[in-house]
Amino acid sequence: MEKKIELQHLDVVTFARDTLGLNGQGVLADWPRLAQELFGSDLLAGPVVWQLQGRSVAQSGGADQIWLDLKASVSLPLQCQRCLTPVLETVQAERSFRFVADEATAMALDDEAEEDILVISRDFDALALIEDELILSLPLVPLHEECPEAMPMSVADPEFEVAAQRPNPFGILAGLKTDKST
């Protein structure tokens, strides 16, 4: 009988040592923090597609390194920062994480290691990791390649020019004050 793997309570050590892999997809509603980034209708959003692969790397003179490779993607409607309408963006995350025994080791290795360092847990939430990595992969400034409607790109606003030509009410009051003194 095969043991069912729970993604919210993943035993990372066993997953990596057995070189297990999982993949799947889910609706955006399963990732509420990622769903908050949605702009417009969630009908435009695609499924969250993910893949996890555990691996153990042998080290001479030490314990094997525990690794978890993650790939995830989703199509999300985000707000175009130029025209303020929805733009469908494909958000992709691909990262590798090395696991260490404790928080002190993670802190010590964090500055010098190129890979991401996490602490080993027998109750690791892989779904939260997928969500975190997709959120971190969101574009800083979502934009259409070409906006569906032409946006005014002028520096001067005609209404501002008209308002600037009106007489200043304080100037009129100042004029009244000087007229009474003569």
QUIFENLIN-V731179 format. One record per pair of residues at least 6 apart in sequence whose C-alpha atoms are under 6 Angstrom apart, sorted by the first residue. I is the first residue (numbers start at 1). J is the second residue. D is the distance in Angstrom with one decimal. If there is no record, write none. Layout:
((I J D) (I J D))
This chain:
((7 126 5.3) (8 125 4.0) (8 126 5.7) (8 127 6.0) (9 123 4.3) (9 124 5.1) (9 125 5.4) (10 123 5.3) (10 124 4.8) (11 122 4.0) (11 123 5.7) (15 54 5.6) (16 54 3.9) (16 55 4.3) (16 56 5.4) (16 66 6.0) (17 56 5.4) (19 54 5.1) (19 55 4.9) (20 54 5.4) (21 52 5.5) (21 53 4.2) (22 51 5.8) (22 52 5.2) (23 50 5.5) (23 51 4.1) (24 49 5.9) (24 50 5.5) (25 48 5.2) (25 49 4.3) (26 47 5.5) (26 48 5.2) (27 47 5.0) (28 35 5.9) (38 77 5.8) (38 78 5.7) (39 77 5.5) (39 78 4.8) (39 79 5.7) (45 75 5.4) (45 76 4.7) (46 74 5.8) (46 75 4.9) (47 74 5.9) (48 73 5.8) (48 74 4.7) (49 72 5.5) (49 73 5.4) (50 71 5.6) (50 72 4.1) (51 70 5.8) (51 71 5.1) (52 69 5.7) (52 70 4.8) (53 68 5.7) (53 69 5.1) (54 67 5.8) (54 68 4.6) (55 67 5.2) (56 65 5.6) (56 66 4.8) (57 64 5.4) (57 65 5.0) (58 64 4.5) (66 98 5.8) (66 99 5.3) (67 97 5.5) (67 98 4.6) (68 96 5.8) (68 97 5.2) (69 95 6.0) (69 96 4.3) (70 94 5.6) (70 95 5.4) (71 93 5.6) (71 94 4.4) (72 92 5.7) (72 93 5.2) (73 91 5.4) (73 92 4.3) (74 90 5.7) (74 91 5.4) (75 89 5.5) (75 90 4.3) (76 88 5.5) (76 89 5.3) (77 86 5.5) (77 87 5.3) (77 88 4.2) (78 86 5.4) (78 87 5.3) (79 85 5.6) (79 86 4.7) (79 87 6.0) (80 86 5.9) (80 87 5.6) (80 142 5.1) (80 143 4.6) (81 143 5.8) (87 144 6.0) (91 138 6.0) (93 133 6.0) (93 134 5.7) (93 137 6.0) (97 116 4.9) (97 117 5.8) (98 117 5.0) (99 117 5.8) (99 118 4.8) (99 119 5.3) (99 120 5.3) (100 119 5.1) (100 120 5.6) (101 119 5.9) (101 120 5.6) (102 119 5.5) (106 117 5.9))
